């Protein structure tokens, strides 16, 4: 029952774009602790809370005050990561390296998605807008790959990140282009997820 509740809380954290730190308490009750033990418990936590694979884990014993300072330090890092902005030049360098490593897949008709550029549109959570030829040419697997690359190259530990995909044709139809996109970013979190899927 506890795992179901934990997972529902994890889903809500991700959905609402909140920062998160996973604290494993009562660490003093684990016998013969070593790196292997910590790895085993981390894998167990990661498996149960897969949706929060970006959240750092801290082991502590709250009643004895062990590693409480590590919790505070880690929470401070999470807060900084949530508010961090990447310059467009650094962001596009990361994106170009990711595209060179793994190009978007071709459709059966031979079409392939192209990324023109990317910009960070918001913080808390960090939100990135990809301007592309056709958002439909980027399947969910490729979008997850790009999120993984962004995290491995640029960080953002402890915070969900949002990737929004904007088709050039859609932007050209909208009067104002970038201004229309900025207005759309003021949607509620659930609306943002719907927009991200288009």
SELODO-858791 format. One record per atom (N, C-alpha, C): x, y negated, z. Coordinates in steps of 0.02 Angstrom, whole numbers, plus 50000, padded with zeros to 5 digits. Atoms other than C-alpha are relative to their C-alpha. Example, Ala and Ser with C-alpha at 12.3 -4.5 7.8 and 13.67 -1.06 7.14 Angstrom:
// residues 2
500455005950000 506155022550390 500454994050000 499585005949997 506845005350357 499614994550037 
This chain:
// residues 198
500425006050000 500005000050000 500434993750000 499565005849995 501414988250045 500304998449932 499705001150065 502224990649873 499524996749952 500515003150043 500594986049785 499944992750017 500055007149979 500464970049887 500624996249979 499385003350020 502294965949856 500004998649925 500005000950072 502054968449669 499514994549980 500485005350016 500504957249667 500284993250016 499685006349983 501464943649757 500534998349948 499495001150051 502894945849633 499694997549935 500345002250060 501684944149487 499784992850005 500235006949991 500984928149559 500574995149998 499405004350001 502724920849586 500204998749927 499815000750071 503144924249403 499494995949961 500535003550037 501464918149338 500004992550015 500035007049981 501534901749434 500674996549994 499365003150014 503364898649392 500374997750063 499685001949937 503994898149572 500705003150006 499354997249985 505774900849632 499925005750050 500064994349955 506114916849727 500685002750020 499424996749971 507394925049838 499735006250035 500234993849967 507184943249893 500465001350060 499634998749939 507714946250073 499845007150024 500084993249973 507994964250130 500184999550074 499915000949928 507764963450319 500165006850033 499834994149959 508294975750456 500575004049970 499424996950032 509914979450364 500425003850051 499604996849947 510684984350532 499765007250013 500264993249987 509574999950537 500245005149949 499754995450052 510415007350382 500685002850023 499364997149978 511795019550435 500525000349944 499444999250047 513505020350352 499964995549939 500075004750055 513285004650249 500674999049964 499425001650042 514505002050105 499744997549933 500205002650065 514494995849926 499525004849964 500434995050032 513705012049865 499294999750029 500665000649967 512285010349993 499644993849975 500305006350022 511984992249944 499765000549928 500194999150071 511944996949759 499375004249996 500594995650000 510685010849795 499374996050019 500585003949977 509524998949891 499824994649950 500145005150050 509704985449760 499625003049941 500354996650056 509194997649622 499285001650019 500684998449976 507705003049728 499564993850000 500385006349998 507154985049755 499854997649929 500095002250070 507414980749571 499485004249964 500494995650032 506394995749517 499294998250023 500675001449973 504934991249632 499764993049981 500185006950016 504984972649587 500324998049934 499695001250065 505504973549404 499864993149972 500205006550026 504564957649365 500444994350027 499565005149970 505774948049479 500745001849991 499304997950010 507374954849403 500504994250000 499575006049999 508054936949401 500114997350071 499955002549931 507874934649590 500605002950036 499444997249961 509454936149698 499755003750061 500174996049941 509434948649842 500504998450055 499575001149941 510104944850017 499795005150053 500124995149947 510264958050154 500114996650067 499945003549936 509974952250332 499685004150057 500334997549940 509464956550509 499764993850037 500265006349974 508344942150559 500024999650076 500055000249927 508114947050741 500684998750034 499335001249973 510004946850769 500334994049968 499725005950033 510294931950656 500565001649950 499474998250048 511454941650538 499814997849930 500075002350070 511644933750366 499434995149989 500525005050009 510304920850399 500274994049961 499695005650036 511524907550337 500045001549925 499984998250071 511664917350173 499324998949967 500675001350026 509784915950152 499924992749983 500065007350010 509874897050171 500414997849940 499575001750057 511324895650049 499695002349935 500304997350061 510464906849922 499374996149980 500615003950014 508824897049937 500194993249970 499765006450026 509794880949905 500225000849927 499794998750069 510564888549748 499405000849954 500614999150040 508844893949686 499684993349984 500315006650010 508184876249710 500394996049947 499595003650050 509644869049610 499905002849930 500104996850065 509404881749470 499324998149970 500675001850025 507544877549457 499984992949971 500005007050021 507964859149433 500554998449949 499425001250045 509444861449315 499774999149928 500135001350071 509434854649138 500625001749960 499454998950047 510504860548993 499974994649946 500005004750056 511044848048862 499805003949938 500234996750062 510334851648690 500595003249964 499424997250035 512094854548621 500225006650031 499814993849966 512544867648753 499475005449988 500554995350010 510834875848737 500025002949930 500004997550068 510964877048548 500625004249985 499414995750008 512714884248561 499855007050026 500214993549973 512024898148672 499535003649952 500484997150046 510594900948550 500345002549936 499654997950062 511744901548397 500425006350012 499614994049984 512884914248483 499545006150007 500494994549993 511354924848527 499755002349932 500234998350067 510734923948347 500545003749960 499454996650035 512454929048282 500085007150026 499934993449970 512484943748403 499435004649977 500584996050019 510724949548358 499504995549964 500465004050040 509714941948217 499285002350012 500704997849994 507804941948225 499865005549949 500144994550046 507094957648145 499614997749938 500395001450061 506404957647968 499325003450004 500664996850005 504574961247936 500035005149942 500034995250055 504054974947815 500034996549933 499995003950062 503844961447685 500674996649988 499345002950009 505654956047709 500094993150031 499935006649969 505294939947804 500385000650066 499625000149938 506414935147949 499914993250034 500065006149963 506204922348086 500654995949999 499435004549997 507354907248086 499904995050056 500025005049946 507754896248236 500354993849974 499705006250023 508044878248185 500404996850057 499655002449941 508474872048358 499575001250061 500354998949936 507994873248541 500144994150046 499905005449953 507754860248675 499675001850067 500314998949934 507384860548862 499494994650011 500555004849995 505704852248886 499804998550072 500235001149931 505444853949075 500455003950048 499684996449946 506134859749241 499465002350048 500454997649947 505344868649389 499345003049975 499434996050022 505244880949302 500324997249937 499685002050062 506524877849165 499605002649940 500414998350057 505554877649001 500364998049936 499635001150062 506344879248829 499545000849941 500414999850060 505524875748663 500445001749940 499654997850060 506134885148509 499614997649939 500315002250062 505744876648344 500225004849945 499864994450046 505614890548215 499584999449937 500395000150062 504984893848040 499305002850010 500664997049987 503564905148101 500045004050065 499974996849934 503294910148284 499785007449997 500254993150006 502404926148227 500555004949979 499444995750022 504064932648158 500475001950057 499594998449942 504784933948334 499605004550048 500384995449957 504104949548421 500204999350073 499885000549927 504014951048610 500685002750020 499344997149983 505574962048615 500554994949986 499485004950016 506584948348529 499964994050047 500075005649952 505884934948644 500315001850067 499694997749937 506414945348795 500765000149993 499285000150012 508144947348717 500274993050006 499765006849998 508304928548697 499994997350072 500015002049929 507774925748879 500595003150038 499444996649967 509054938548936 500674996749982 499395003450021 510414929948834 500074993150033 499995006649967 509934912948904 500225000750072 499824998949930 510074919749080 500735002050007 499314997649992 511724928749053 500504994649982 499535005250020 512534913748968 499924993550039 500135006649969 511724899349063 499765000350072 500184999549929 511164906049233 499255000150012 500705000649979 509484900949307 499805005750047 500154994949949 509594913549449 499474997550048 500515001649950 508084913849563 499404996249974 500575003650027 506874905349444 499765003349936 500244997850066 505734911249305 500174994649949 499925005050053 506044902649139 499475001349948 500524999650051 504794898949003 500314998749932 499795001050069 505144900848817 499374999049959 500575001750043 503904892348702 500255000049928 499794999350070 503974895748514 499534995949957 500415004550041 503374882348392 500175000849926 499924999150072 503124885748207 500074993249966 499915006350037 503714872248086 499354998049967 500635001550033 502074873647991 499504997050049 500455002549948 501104870948153 500194992950020 499775006649981 502184855948197 499854994949946 500145004750055 501954848248024 499264998349996 500725001350001 500054850048036 499814995050054 500155004549945 500044841048203 500294993249984 499745006850008 500194822348184 500444998450060 499575001849944 501654816548288 500505005450018 499504994849991 502614833148290 500225001050071 499714999049933 503694832248446 499544997250054 500465002949950 502444820848536 499425004750014 500544995249991 501074833748507 500245005850043 499724994549960 502234847148579 500054997950073 499935002349931 502594836648733 499334999750036 500665000249971 500744834048762 499775007050018 500214993149987 500474852848751 500365002950061 499634997449943 501794855748886 499684998050067 500355002049938 500644847249013 499415004650014 500534995149988 499544862749012 500105003450067 499944996049938 499194873449164 500445006049985 499574994250012 500364888549190 499685005549958 500324994750039 499084900849121 499924997949927 500055002450068 498814889948968 500675000349965 499324999750028 500704889048943 500165007049975 499864993150021 500774908048935 499635001549935 500384998950061 499424908148802 500364996449942 499645003750052 500374894648705 500645003549981 499374996550014 501984904648720 499905005949956 500144994050040 501154919448638 499844998449928 500185001850069 500694909548481 500614999049957 
